[in-house]
């Protein structure tokens, strides 16, 4: 696990993209408009989106937090929501910085989707400062996601 975190940290600190790097899950690309996203897969019509935004200067604890977020998502929310890991630092295409007012090295943004339309977003900041207590981290993040986006279970 330490090797993975070290590799992720090294990758994140050495990559200097020309535009935002996006790791799509379930086929959605943020440059698509929402209607194209819904048309691509009918199951997306009511699937809210969780973005994990990081910048070109992530700290060690950011990589740890990203891994913890992904683990929680895979355990509890993979069937209910879509998640995307995005390096927003050099984004000239999608305007993530302006749209979600991004400024921290790590931010999670939840976008509520209902009946094929976006109904606002909520940011979760400073998760990298909570990694020393994994139980509290998971409880806090799970509650934030469930409270804002709801849950199918």
C-alpha positions, 0 to 999 in steps of 0.5 A: 500500500505504501508503494502505491501511495508513493507511486501515486504521489510521484505520478501526481507531482511529476505530471504536468498536463496540458488540460485537466486529466480525467479518469472517467468511470462509466463512460462520462467525460465532463466535457460532455453536456449532461444530455450526452451523458444521459443518452450514452447510458440510461442508468446515468439519468438519475446517477449523481456525480462525485468528483475528486479534484486534485492539483499539480502539487498534492501532498502525501496525505492527499494521495492517502485521502484519495485512496480512502475516498476510492475505497469507501466509494467502491464499498458503499456507493459504486452502484448509486453514483459515478465518481471521477478523479480529475487533475484540475490545475491546468484546466482550460477546457472545462472551467472546473476551477470557476464552476466549483471555486476550486483552490485547495490541493484536494476537494471533493464535489458532489453534483446532484442529478435528478431526472436528467438535470443537475440540481446544485453541488456541495464541496467537501474540503480538507479531507487530507487533514482527516486521514489519521483517523480512518474510521472518523474519515469514513463516517464523515465522508459517508454521512456527507455523501448520503446527506447530500446525494441520498442513497439507494439502500 
